Amino acid sequence: MFRKERAMSVAFAVGLALVLVGAVVLASDDRPRAREFGLVVGVLPPGPLNAITDVAGVKVGQVTLIEGKDIRTGVTAILPHGGNIFQDKVPAGISVANGYGKLTGVTQVEELGTLETPIILTNTLSVPTAADALIDWTLGRPGNEKVASVNPVVGETNDGWLNDIRGRHVMKAHILEAIRAASGGPVAEGAIGAGTGTTCFDYKGGIGTSSRRLPESRGGFTVGVLVQTNFGGVLTIRGVPFDKKDAGGGAAAAAGNPSGDGSCMIVVATDAPLDARNLKRLAKRALLGIARTGGYFSNGSGDYAIAFSTAEGVRLPHRAAGPTQTVTLLRDDALSPLFQAAAEATEEAILNSLFKAVRIEGKDGHVAEPLPLERVRALLK
């Protein structure tokens, strides 16, 4: 009986989460993205959606948990392609700016240079649950009946200031639902999914995304970025520090939320044919986006970038007919435009996470106010 009631409560929680996703999206729709506001980052043009899903085949799914006064958390899932990721692995690389975080799966990605599961983002104490769910999902995929080892990749930030993180309210069903709901197209931003309970520069942070498309003379490749922002520093917009000391400054800071520590997860996708070595280099450049917005990789931050290539020619099959594989890779001297794209897209994705976020009141009455856009407008003038 208990198992049946538990299953019913999980189903209800997932349903509630999906309803609340819609509610948050509606609220976020009242706020523009940075580019819609008139803030153009960098010189490279974005893709049609200005999102990580501009990289063909990439899918994103999110589940948001908002319940009572203190549950403010969620899940964001990123799928490199729609097939069997374990059997058709993608090359990947990881770069770490400050390693105070819990990125599960990092050592195998570093060693073998491949990604074999979706990437899950959630809160710090839900990483084991998410990893368990990823293992279930992978073992259950057709063609994986004999799989005996899975390297789940789960990243996190700590949303414990707004969320009852010790309650560990994210369940396996929520992770599986986020994967099941993953799709291409526009990606919801702000206080949604894994960004529901996060803060950034003393304001409400969350999920943000952006993309860049290179000109045909540079290969015509696309770089897409998705971020989960929960870090601090001195917010800098177009090179100008955003002062919080005057009237209307950061409510989170006034309430005692520390502004320096925190974390940021960055996921970078590209259709350029890169191997793990150069994907690690691409991930390193994505971290520049944190610095360009005023972050400085504080002592208590977990700042990670994961980059993968969706190019079919560089995928690594789990089973192969022969012991060798021939691939065509982009030369090192053609990488600089991709580096620029990663830095620009990450900077804009971080700003989008702030621009789209809405006011959230959470645990212990803590409140994260959204970035005051009128003051941003005055700054830009």
Wavefront OBJ file of the C-alpha trace (Angstrom):
o trace
v 0.000 0.000 0.000
v 2.789 2.420 0.878
v 4.486 1.848 -2.485
v 1.223 2.536 -4.307
v 0.616 5.741 -2.347
v 4.224 6.777 -2.929
v 3.870 6.208 -6.668
v 0.664 8.267 -6.708
v 2.367 11.094 -4.825
v 5.266 11.054 -7.300
v 2.851 11.202 -10.240
v 1.002 14.093 -8.594
v 4.276 15.906 -7.911
v 5.353 15.567 -11.536
v 1.975 16.821 -12.710
v 2.159 19.753 -10.297
v 5.656 20.531 -11.453
v 4.577 20.648 -15.080
v 1.674 22.955 -14.263
v 4.034 25.260 -12.415
v 6.435 25.247 -15.337
v 3.696 26.867 -17.354
v 2.989 29.396 -14.608
v 6.632 30.420 -14.365
v 6.965 30.702 -18.139
v 3.939 33.028 -18.275
v 5.461 35.242 -15.606
v 8.826 35.229 -17.354
v 7.175 36.214 -20.633
v 6.545 39.635 -19.127
v 10.306 40.203 -19.074
v 12.466 40.493 -22.214
v 15.611 38.622 -23.044
v 18.754 40.747 -23.098
v 18.751 41.120 -26.886
v 15.050 41.998 -26.932
v 15.868 44.692 -24.386
v 18.418 46.170 -26.755
v 21.527 44.695 -25.159
v 23.614 43.094 -27.897
v 26.549 41.002 -26.704
v 29.559 40.577 -28.958
v 29.719 40.767 -32.742
v 28.765 37.294 -33.968
v 25.106 36.741 -34.947
v 22.921 34.369 -32.931
v 21.108 31.402 -34.386
v 17.378 31.596 -35.209
v 16.316 30.791 -31.620
v 19.383 32.251 -29.891
v 19.409 29.040 -27.847
v 21.407 25.853 -27.383
v 18.757 24.100 -29.478
v 20.015 25.998 -32.537
v 22.571 23.177 -32.664
v 20.665 20.578 -34.655
v 19.546 17.551 -32.635
v 20.038 19.066 -29.176
v 16.993 18.815 -26.931
v 16.176 20.406 -23.572
v 13.573 19.323 -21.012
v 12.728 20.952 -17.682
v 10.660 20.227 -14.591
v 10.014 22.943 -12.023
v 9.089 22.264 -8.392
v 7.348 25.093 -6.553
v 5.323 23.923 -3.578
v 4.350 25.507 -0.269
v 6.684 28.121 1.154
v 10.017 26.392 0.849
v 10.245 24.049 -2.155
v 11.900 25.996 -4.975
v 13.967 23.676 -7.147
v 13.879 21.599 -10.303
v 15.592 19.718 -13.110
v 16.993 20.654 -16.509
v 17.972 17.900 -18.949
v 20.128 18.392 -22.059
v 20.220 15.643 -24.697
v 22.994 15.770 -27.340
v 20.854 13.892 -29.862
v 17.622 11.962 -30.041
v 19.091 8.494 -30.494
v 20.656 5.995 -28.105
v 23.368 8.176 -26.548
v 25.084 5.233 -24.861
v 25.451 3.306 -28.115
v 26.225 6.427 -30.137
v 28.466 8.458 -27.817
v 29.463 12.044 -28.510
v 32.935 13.469 -27.888
v 33.040 15.817 -24.912
v 35.424 17.878 -22.815
v 35.166 19.528 -19.405
v 36.921 22.595 -18.048
v 36.897 23.615 -14.379
v 37.464 27.170 -13.132
v 36.885 26.403 -9.446
v 36.054 22.878 -8.380
v 33.862 23.388 -5.315
v 31.053 21.362 -6.844
v 29.611 17.926 -7.423
v 29.905 17.177 -11.125
v 29.252 13.459 -11.298
v 30.907 11.636 -14.187
v 33.721 14.125 -14.734
v 36.631 11.688 -14.427
v 35.412 9.283 -17.097
v 34.677 12.135 -19.494
v 38.204 13.411 -18.836
v 39.719 9.972 -19.364
v 37.773 8.715 -22.393
v 36.558 11.988 -23.883
v 32.987 10.811 -24.442
v 29.505 11.541 -23.164
v 27.138 8.563 -22.987
v 24.086 9.942 -21.148
v 22.043 13.127 -21.169
v 23.405 15.921 -18.974
v 21.235 16.623 -15.939
v 21.347 19.861 -13.946
v 19.685 20.057 -10.518
v 20.465 21.082 -6.926
v 23.474 19.900 -4.939
v 21.826 17.288 -2.727
v 19.785 15.806 -5.580
v 22.810 14.756 -7.634
v 22.719 11.099 -6.419
v 19.002 10.850 -7.228
v 19.596 12.259 -10.686
v 22.487 9.883 -11.334
v 20.346 6.927 -10.273
v 17.574 8.040 -12.616
v 20.024 8.428 -15.512
v 21.243 4.871 -14.922
v 17.647 3.601 -14.947
v 16.899 5.514 -18.147
v 20.028 4.262 -19.903
v 19.591 0.622 -18.875
v 15.982 0.759 -20.039
v 16.758 1.961 -23.559
v 16.297 -0.625 -26.324
v 19.681 -1.994 -27.330
v 21.192 -1.548 -23.876
v 20.055 -4.886 -22.440
v 23.641 -6.037 -21.839
v 25.033 -2.738 -20.553
v 26.764 -3.205 -17.179
v 28.423 0.191 -16.671
v 26.950 3.675 -17.094
v 28.668 7.037 -16.538
v 25.851 9.450 -15.619
v 26.780 13.131 -15.933
v 25.014 15.365 -13.406
v 25.888 18.967 -12.569
v 24.520 21.149 -9.799
v 24.347 24.431 -7.991
v 23.232 24.950 -4.404
v 19.764 26.514 -4.221
v 19.528 26.144 -0.428
v 18.923 29.858 0.224
v 15.489 29.774 -1.419
v 14.836 26.039 -1.389
v 14.501 23.417 1.338
v 17.472 21.592 -0.124
v 17.776 19.207 2.837
v 14.296 17.895 2.050
v 15.629 16.449 -1.227
v 12.332 16.936 -2.995
v 13.618 16.071 -6.462
v 12.640 12.475 -7.201
v 13.707 10.057 -9.910
v 10.341 10.570 -11.568
v 11.133 14.265 -12.022
v 14.459 13.470 -13.698
v 12.834 10.956 -16.040
v 10.039 13.388 -16.852
v 12.534 16.113 -17.771
v 14.290 13.692 -20.138
v 10.986 12.506 -21.607
v 9.811 16.086 -22.159
v 13.040 17.180 -23.854
v 12.530 18.771 -27.239
v 14.087 21.166 -29.701
v 12.746 24.660 -30.224
v 12.670 27.605 -27.803
v 14.048 27.047 -24.300
v 12.292 28.573 -21.288
v 14.602 30.741 -19.182
v 14.788 32.343 -15.753
v 13.235 30.804 -12.648
v 12.568 27.427 -14.187
v 13.934 23.893 -14.015
v 17.287 23.658 -12.269
v 17.316 27.447 -11.977
v 14.110 27.760 -9.966
v 15.812 28.444 -6.634
v 19.112 30.004 -7.700
v 20.412 33.556 -7.318
v 23.002 35.455 -9.334
v 24.790 38.692 -8.402
v 22.301 39.116 -5.520
v 19.355 38.965 -7.920
v 17.213 36.085 -9.090
v 19.221 33.918 -11.446
v 18.265 30.721 -13.193
v 18.430 29.100 -16.605
v 19.697 31.080 -19.585
v 20.655 30.181 -23.120
v 22.140 31.729 -26.251
v 23.868 30.749 -29.494
v 26.226 32.031 -32.153
v 26.497 31.105 -35.817
v 29.775 31.521 -37.663
v 29.831 32.958 -41.186
v 30.213 30.459 -44.010
v 33.756 31.689 -44.567
v 34.542 30.414 -41.059
v 32.745 27.098 -41.490
v 29.147 28.130 -40.797
v 29.180 26.187 -37.511
v 26.844 26.863 -34.595
v 27.762 27.092 -30.919
v 24.931 26.919 -28.381
v 25.166 27.471 -24.626
v 22.880 26.807 -21.672
v 23.732 28.017 -18.160
v 22.477 27.431 -14.622
v 23.499 30.610 -12.772
v 23.932 30.720 -9.018
v 27.090 32.770 -8.520
v 28.154 36.210 -7.364
v 30.667 38.962 -7.865
v 30.187 42.448 -9.290
v 27.567 42.324 -12.020
v 29.053 43.903 -15.123
v 26.958 44.785 -18.154
v 28.742 45.793 -21.353
v 31.893 46.384 -19.333
v 30.232 48.680 -16.787
v 29.781 47.572 -13.125
v 26.122 47.545 -12.114
v 26.041 49.400 -8.773
v 23.726 47.901 -6.131
v 24.290 50.578 -3.482
v 21.670 53.097 -4.555
v 17.923 52.860 -3.970
v 16.361 49.703 -5.249
v 19.559 47.674 -4.920
v 19.794 43.944 -4.458
v 17.134 42.675 -2.080
v 18.914 39.362 -1.747
v 22.038 41.100 -0.449
v 19.979 43.103 2.020
v 18.481 39.879 3.329
v 21.914 38.401 3.980
v 22.468 36.215 0.935
v 26.249 36.108 0.329
v 27.176 37.703 -2.971
v 30.610 36.179 -3.576
v 30.226 32.423 -3.424
v 28.002 30.270 -5.565
v 28.292 28.208 -8.701
v 27.632 28.184 -12.419
v 27.105 25.236 -14.726
v 27.717 25.834 -18.433
v 26.750 23.365 -21.170
v 28.174 24.041 -24.633
v 26.993 22.283 -27.790
v 28.433 22.632 -31.288
v 28.021 20.977 -34.659
v 31.683 21.577 -35.478
v 33.646 18.318 -35.827
v 35.856 18.507 -32.739
v 37.537 15.825 -30.663
v 37.659 15.733 -26.866
v 40.918 17.713 -26.705
v 39.511 20.692 -28.554
v 36.141 20.436 -26.846
v 37.953 20.875 -23.552
v 39.573 23.982 -25.020
v 36.170 25.226 -26.182
v 34.729 24.659 -22.693
v 37.575 26.703 -21.204
v 36.611 29.682 -23.366
v 32.982 29.408 -22.295
v 34.116 30.110 -18.737
v 35.154 33.567 -19.947
v 31.459 34.414 -20.008
v 31.394 34.294 -16.212
v 34.302 36.725 -15.979
v 32.807 39.040 -18.598
v 29.671 39.410 -16.456
v 31.646 40.114 -13.272
v 32.155 36.701 -11.678
v 35.591 35.755 -10.388
v 35.417 32.036 -9.502
v 35.325 32.533 -5.733
v 36.661 30.096 -3.163
v 33.250 28.538 -2.552
v 32.131 28.308 -6.168
v 31.736 25.352 -8.471
v 32.253 26.673 -11.985
v 32.214 24.035 -14.718
v 31.804 23.989 -18.480
v 30.912 20.844 -20.417
v 31.268 20.970 -24.204
v 30.200 18.319 -26.706
v 30.017 17.960 -30.486
v 26.925 16.701 -32.271
v 28.708 16.138 -35.594
v 27.829 12.602 -36.662
v 31.245 12.001 -38.162
v 32.999 12.265 -34.798
v 30.631 10.143 -32.730
v 32.055 7.040 -31.129
v 29.984 3.863 -31.444
v 29.885 1.672 -28.347
v 30.395 -1.362 -30.558
v 32.435 -1.213 -33.738
v 33.311 -3.713 -36.448
v 37.027 -2.970 -36.332
v 39.689 -1.694 -33.900
v 40.228 1.654 -35.662
v 38.109 4.658 -36.569
v 38.784 7.373 -39.100
v 37.306 10.832 -38.472
v 37.611 14.269 -40.028
v 38.355 16.998 -37.502
v 38.542 20.760 -37.607
v 42.119 21.964 -37.567
v 43.421 23.811 -34.508
v 44.041 26.992 -36.479
v 40.334 27.144 -37.369
v 39.167 27.117 -33.746
v 39.472 30.767 -32.741
v 36.057 31.813 -34.132
v 34.468 28.993 -32.127
v 36.264 30.223 -29.001
v 34.851 33.692 -29.563
v 31.383 32.227 -30.123
v 31.525 30.281 -26.857
v 32.577 33.344 -24.847
v 29.917 35.587 -26.400
v 27.109 33.026 -26.120
v 27.920 32.275 -22.486
v 27.945 35.951 -21.548
v 24.556 36.473 -23.196
v 23.126 33.275 -21.687
v 24.070 34.495 -18.197
v 22.422 37.839 -18.865
v 19.317 36.080 -20.202
v 19.075 34.076 -16.977
v 18.911 37.394 -15.102
v 16.684 39.284 -17.532
v 14.049 36.523 -17.686
v 14.013 35.642 -13.966
v 11.040 36.653 -11.841
v 10.697 37.418 -8.139
v 10.814 34.285 -5.994
v 10.015 34.043 -2.295
v 11.203 30.868 -0.657
v 12.566 29.176 2.437
v 12.559 31.191 5.684
v 10.930 34.092 3.890
v 13.991 34.746 1.754
v 13.247 36.761 -1.365
v 15.226 37.011 -4.598
v 14.217 40.062 -6.584
v 14.635 40.178 -10.367
v 17.204 42.398 -11.998
v 15.680 45.923 -12.140
v 15.486 46.518 -15.865
v 14.813 50.244 -15.658
v 18.128 50.706 -13.880
v 19.770 48.597 -16.563
v 18.216 50.864 -19.174
v 19.638 53.912 -17.410
v 23.058 52.241 -17.290
v 22.994 51.527 -21.008
v 22.124 55.146 -21.772
l 1 2 3 4 5 6 7 8 9 10 11 12 13 14 15 16 17 18 19 20 21 22 23 24 25 26 27 28 29 30 31 32 33 34 35 36 37 38 39 40 41 42 43 44 45 46 47 48 49 50 51 52 53 54 55 56 57 58 59 60 61 62 63 64 65 66 67 68 69 70 71 72 73 74 75 76 77 78 79 80 81 82 83 84 85 86 87 88 89 90 91 92 93 94 95 96 97 98 99 100 101 102 103 104 105 106 107 108 109 110 111 112 113 114 115 116 117 118 119 120 121 122 123 124 125 126 127 128 129 130 131 132 133 134 135 136 137 138 139 140 141 142 143 144 145 146 147 148 149 150 151 152 153 154 155 156 157 158 159 160 161 162 163 164 165 166 167 168 169 170 171 172 173 174 175 176 177 178 179 180 181 182 183 184 185 186 187 188 189 190 191 192 193 194 195 196 197 198 199 200 201 202 203 204 205 206 207 208 209 210 211 212 213 214 215 216 217 218 219 220 221 222 223 224 225 226 227 228 229 230 231 232 233 234 235 236 237 238 239 240 241 242 243 244 245 246 247 248 249 250 251 252 253 254 255 256 257 258 259 260 261 262 263 264 265 266 267 268 269 270 271 272 273 274 275 276 277 278 279 280 281 282 283 284 285 286 287 288 289 290 291 292 293 294 295 296 297 298 299 300 301 302 303 304 305 306 307 308 309 310 311 312 313 314 315 316 317 318 319 320 321 322 323 324 325 326 327 328 329 330 331 332 333 334 335 336 337 338 339 340 341 342 343 344 345 346 347 348 349 350 351 352 353 354 355 356 357 358 359 360 361 362 363 364 365 366 367 368 369 370 371 372 373 374 375 376 377 378 379 380 381
